[in-house]
Amino acid sequence: MKLILALIALLISITMASADTYTGVVSGVKHFASGGAAVDLDGKYPEQKMTLYVSARDEATVGKLPTDGASVTATGTITQYHGKPEIKIHNAGQWKW
């Protein structure tokens, strides 16, 4: 049983990593004191379906962040962060709204 669960988890992570586009509605934007921001899509933290993360280092190349209620399409590698899917946004070309 443990082996089956491990295989299922592996298949889910492979599927998530191979996906590269997500479209959702902004539910909240959190700006971090140390710089950077997290944009929650389709639900507020901790119930969001996707997080778009902008590091402090990438803020200048990303530009303006979307606001609550905006429909956003983001492109990038979907990874898991604390059990939630996330796309790291490094430049303005990775998303549109």
C-alpha positions in Angstrom: 0.0 0.0 0.0 2.8 2.4 0.8 4.4 1.7 -2.5 1.2 2.4 -4.3 0.7 5.7 -2.5 4.3 6.7 -3.2 3.8 5.9 -6.9 0.6 8.0 -7.0 2.4 10.9 -5.4 5.3 10.6 -7.9 2.9 10.6 -10.8 1.1 13.7 -9.5 4.4 15.5 -9.0 5.5 14.6 -12.6 2.2 15.7 -14.0 2.4 19.0 -12.1 6.0 19.6 -13.2 5.2 19.0 -16.9 2.2 21.5 -16.9 3.3 24.9 -17.9 0.2 27.2 -18.0 -2.4 28.1 -15.5 -5.3 30.5 -15.7 -7.2 31.7 -12.6 -8.7 34.6 -10.8 -6.6 36.6 -8.3 -8.0 36.1 -4.7 -5.3 38.0 -2.9 -1.8 39.5 -3.1 0.7 39.4 -0.2 3.7 41.7 -0.2 6.6 40.4 2.0 8.5 42.7 4.2 11.8 41.3 2.8 10.6 42.0 -0.7 8.7 39.9 -3.2 5.1 38.9 -3.4 2.7 36.0 -3.6 -0.4 36.2 -5.8 -3.1 33.7 -4.8 -5.3 32.4 -7.5 -8.7 30.7 -7.1 -8.9 31.0 -3.3 -7.2 32.8 -0.6 -4.2 31.4 1.3 -4.2 28.7 2.6 -6.9 27.4 0.3 -5.5 28.8 -3.0 -5.4 26.5 -6.0 -2.2 28.2 -7.3 0.4 30.7 -6.1 2.3 32.9 -8.4 5.5 33.9 -6.6 7.6 36.9 -7.4 11.0 37.1 -5.6 12.4 40.4 -4.4 15.2 40.0 -7.0 12.6 39.7 -9.9 10.3 42.5 -8.8 11.9 45.0 -11.2 11.6 42.7 -14.3 8.0 41.6 -13.4 6.6 45.1 -13.1 3.0 45.8 -11.8 1.2 43.0 -10.0 -2.4 42.0 -10.9 -5.1 43.0 -8.4 -7.9 41.1 -6.8 -10.5 39.8 -9.3 -8.2 39.9 -12.3 -8.1 36.8 -14.5 -4.4 35.8 -14.9 -2.8 33.4 -17.2 0.7 32.4 -16.1 3.4 30.3 -17.9 6.3 28.6 -16.2 7.2 25.4 -14.4 4.6 24.3 -11.9 6.3 23.1 -8.7 5.1 22.3 -5.2 5.7 24.6 -2.3 4.5 23.4 1.1 2.1 21.1 -0.7 0.6 23.8 -3.0 1.3 24.3 -6.7 3.3 27.4 -7.5 4.8 29.1 -10.6 7.8 31.4 -10.1 7.4 34.6 -12.1 10.7 36.0 -13.2 9.6 38.5 -15.9 6.5 40.3 -17.2 6.3 37.9 -20.2 5.3 35.0 -18.0 1.9 36.3 -17.3 -1.0 38.4 -18.7 -4.2 39.7 -17.3 
